[in-house]
């Protein structure tokens, strides 16, 4: 199959860029977006980079009714030398195709879309901020656009990429968070859509999140939907525990999102020769480890915060305080290493970074 | 709180209406739609009936990313005398508010929206077809519209109602369907969103549906997500079994959609003095009943098809043929009675119908 070319229509006016201190997550968008259409019989076509603009859809468009959609999240980083680079973008496109498979959305050409994302970032390179901890968040997503009120896979879709300059996820660097273990609501179950990055999983999470926030916790730790005993993930991050020197994380069981940061953490720990295990972990087991004084650290991993240390877990009336609610040594080391590679401060022995452009103007 | 008024902007041109024989489900829409906005701090406002038109949203609108949405489905029927009536519309608005609660969407004024729907149907009354088995399908839905890439409840929403003239769900009246029991995929689990009418549940169902269709079955029968033993619902309908004279249907357990047709069927059966039970039903129990010759009938219930007799269930290599794959007496009686009430052919002892207008022109 011949690779598509990308039509480019540059914006006539440029928006004002926010100051580094004003950056928040996902509120401001760059000057351009990437758009591509799918029509049954034609396939994916009309790949274009166009000025950032609203989408116009029929009110019967299936996305508004039956939630057939997938998305991804990755970042572009500005290095000290001024160059711009992505972190493992091919992994995002690979996962998007796995999500597509589950949601019955036609597959995309992964390599072509990595190129398209690079081209879009290059065009909007001035939007990649250079202050400490800032980056350009990239959001590829696919929505079903066919106007039809029937429960069936759509015959028309849009693939879109939008980008938002974002600040450091935590204002004062990494800071331990308090997490409540969720007993009533369930995020996902085996046989469901938990391992796909699709809207419905996030919609399902809002209620529990709202409740725990009122009680002073920043996120929810999800248990499995069958036995309500085994740890799945935390908020929208994967989770790691350090118990008596061993690092353990829930095995990918079909209902857990296969995080790219999770994969990078495991890779790194193995590279350092540390014992890391992917397996089923019950909350009871973690509580026992805590009581024995063996629960040394816990942290979440995800694109937005990279590493988010867990200072306290609230479970069935018990407050499990981890590492005196301070950022652990390992959490810090993993955070420093991954962000170090992302910002080009340290060597990238795994070829995780993909260069977009050498040097460029920063606003 | 003072009730909102509804601004009306009539369409300058009228679309051509399809012929009764051309009617399919959910492809053609009427001349007008109802729209209402929600903004935090203001509440629901700007209730309007406007010409049917596209919706324009920012590509960062949360509906495209995190699936925060709910919908409803009901119908308007034309009676023999030419009047137009709705079937239990207050139940749809009541359920929509229960779905809103689960999806963290602000509640709506149920009585006001029943009025709004009546007004919309009245304006587009010529679109209510009069051929046997046809009706006007009404689709209220709410989408999160705030442009923000954060997993949190939105601060802006749109409530929209669109309408589509639809034909008889089954071309030759009611006809038994073949159903495959799903063992791999799960629609919903307790603690999830199964009892809410939200897009994610339908997105999750597409994969299993696609597989069984290729194998010659028209729908999936969903089992519970925990033990994978208990019957939940069929496709997007609730399900009933007649075993040795008793009618049983799965109890609403938190993962099953509380169907309004389901409720009407139970009401009717009780009214007739028939034994009807809502409880947990395992597939094994139904197979045993079949082997003993006691599984007399099975049918699905929902707004689209009203009653859909099940002629065969395929489960773990076994073909369970029910009532010789013919429409059972009870299924037929329930179908005739509910549709009889809906079309005003028989008396409505339960006050289920709501008159929209007395007589009106039909195209």
Interface residues (C-beta under 8 A of the other chain):
Chain A: X25 X26 X27 X29 X33 X52 X53 X54 X55 X56 X57 X58 X59 X60 X61 X63 X64 X65 X66 X67 X68 X69 X71 X102 X103 X104 X137 X139 X141 X143 X147 X148 X149 X150 X151 X152 X153 X160 X162 X164 X184 X185 X186 X187 X188 X189 X190 X191 X192 X193 X198 X199 X200 X201 X202 X203 X204 X205 X206 X207 X209 X210 X225 X226 X228 X235 X236
Chain B: X25 X26 X27 X29 X33 X52 X53 X54 X55 X56 X57 X58 X59 X60 X61 X63 X64 X65 X66 X67 X68 X69 X71 X102 X103 X104 X137 X139 X141 X143 X147 X148 X149 X150 X151 X152 X153 X160 X162 X164 X184 X185 X186 X187 X188 X189 X190 X191 X192 X193 X198 X199 X200 X201 X202 X203 X204 X205 X206 X207 X209 X210 X225 X226 X228 X235 X236
